[in-house]
């Protein structure tokens, strides 16, 4: 494992990776917290902010370039931003089951599954983890 590929990447990619890793850790911690408490709400707000940084910063990353400067991953970013709004709205309206499933789906889909794709050969995080 070496951080060199990430340290040599653009500041946008560094911010994107840092926010994604922080969101992954914070999201994992959220699963162990009491639901609805002050700590859960505070950490949830931070998590939503981190996820917004992850999604928004992706628009500054154009390595795949399938559709001009964009790729299918950017569609996921648009979906992520919309789902974040929806998940927060569910919580504010007391729709707790819908909030829970929206946030779990975001955690698994936008962080875990897409995070696994970043470990592919030739990708920066793949080189970080596997050298």
C-alpha positions in Angstrom: 0.0 0.0 0.0 1.3 3.4 -1.0 -0.3 6.9 -0.8 1.9 8.2 -3.6 -0.6 7.9 -6.4 -3.2 9.8 -4.4 -0.7 12.4 -3.3 0.3 13.0 -6.9 -3.4 13.3 -8.0 -5.2 16.6 -8.5 -6.6 18.4 -5.5 -10.1 17.6 -6.7 -9.3 13.9 -6.7 -7.7 14.1 -3.3 -10.7 16.0 -1.8 -13.1 13.4 -3.5 -11.2 10.5 -2.0 -10.9 12.0 1.4 -14.6 12.8 1.6 -15.5 9.3 0.3 -13.3 7.6 2.9 -14.6 9.8 5.7 -18.2 9.2 4.6 -17.5 5.4 4.5 -16.1 5.5 8.1 -18.8 7.8 9.4 -21.6 5.8 7.7 -20.3 2.6 9.2 -20.3 4.2 12.7 -23.9 5.4 12.1 -25.0 1.8 12.0 -24.0 1.3 15.6 -25.6 4.5 17.0 -29.0 4.8 18.6 -31.4 6.0 15.9 -32.8 9.5 16.2 -30.6 10.7 19.0 -28.6 13.9 18.9 -25.4 12.1 18.0 -27.1 10.3 15.1 -28.6 13.5 13.8 -25.3 15.4 14.1 -23.3 12.7 12.4 -26.0 12.3 9.8 -25.7 16.0 8.8 -21.9 15.6 8.5 -22.4 12.4 6.5 -24.8 14.2 4.1 -22.3 17.0 3.7 -19.5 14.6 2.9 -21.6 12.7 0.4 -22.5 16.0 -1.3 -18.7 16.8 -1.5 -18.1 13.3 -3.0 -20.9 13.7 -5.6 -20.1 17.4 -6.5 -16.3 16.8 -6.7 -16.9 14.0 -9.2 -17.9 16.6 -11.8 -14.3 17.8 -11.6 -12.9 14.3 -12.4 -13.1 13.4 -16.1 -10.7 10.5 -16.5 -13.1 8.1 -18.2 -14.7 10.6 -20.7 -17.4 8.5 -22.2 -19.8 11.4 -23.1 -17.6 14.5 -23.6 -16.0 15.2 -20.2 -18.5 12.9 -18.4 -19.1 9.2 -17.8 -21.8 6.9 -16.4 -20.4 7.7 -13.0 -21.6 11.3 -13.2 -25.1 10.0 -13.6 -24.6 8.2 -10.3 -23.5 11.6 -8.8 -26.7 13.3 -10.0 -28.7 10.4 -8.5 -26.7 10.6 -5.3 -27.5 14.3 -4.9 -31.2 13.8 -5.5 -31.3 10.8 -3.1 -29.6 12.9 -0.4 -32.3 15.5 -0.7 -34.9 12.9 -0.6 -33.4 11.1 2.4 -33.2 14.3 4.4 -36.8 15.2 3.4 -38.0 11.8 4.6 -36.3 12.3 8.0 -37.7 15.8 8.4 -41.2 14.6 7.6 -41.0 11.7 10.1 -40.9 9.1 7.3 -38.3 7.1 9.2 -38.5 3.8 7.3 -38.1 5.7 3.9 -35.3 7.7 5.4 -33.5 4.6 6.6 -33.8 2.7 3.3 -32.7 5.7 1.3 -29.6 6.3 3.4 -28.7 2.6 3.5 -29.1 2.4 -0.3 -26.8 5.4 -0.7 -24.3 4.0 1.7 -24.2 0.7 -0.2 -24.6 1.9 -3.7 -22.8 5.3 -3.8 -20.0 4.3 -1.4 -19.4 0.6 -1.1 -20.2 -0.7 -4.6 -18.7 2.3 -6.4 -15.8 2.3 -4.0 -15.0 -1.3 -5.1 -14.8 -0.1 -8.7 -12.1 2.4 -7.7 -9.9 -0.5 -6.8 -9.8 -1.7 -10.4 -6.4 -1.9 -12.0 -5.2 1.4 -13.4 -7.4 3.5 -11.1 -5.7 5.7 -8.5 -7.2 3.9 -5.5 -6.3 0.5 -7.0 -2.7 1.7 -7.2 -2.9 3.0 -3.6 -4.2 -0.3 -2.2 -2.4 -2.8 -4.4 0.7 -0.8 -5.4 
